[in-house]
Amino acid sequence: MSTDTPPPPTAPRHPRADTHLSAACRNLWPGRHAAELAAFTGRPKATCRAWLSGRRRPPVSVLRAVASALHSRAQEALSIEAFLKTEADARDREPVRRQGWASVCERSGPGSVPRDNRWRGGRKSRC
């Protein structure tokens, strides 16, 4: 038996659903990315599945259309993020609102020991 024989050729492997187009479509349309891509491009769903799985290459026009949709979604997300940051900063500058359960009242006039009126599992203090 000769050891000079090369190993048998393997079948060409197709890239799986880890393509960039698949990631973009999952971001744009979670849950129904193949059907929504088909509706977005006007192509059959089987063709879009082949693009997403990596068996076929999508046309450049489809890639550009999905990229522009992703770009507009990103701009929208960034504007919402900026609004939420300004809202959080404004809320940080507000004074802390005291809740009723955290208020401390004096039982028997000034100078006495302050008592806490929080419920402690059945043991309540009286003001």
Summary of the structure (lengths in Angstrom):
residues: 127
radius of gyration: 31.6
end to end distance: 99.2
largest distance: 105.3
contacts: 242
relative contact order: 0.08
helix: 50%
strand: 6%
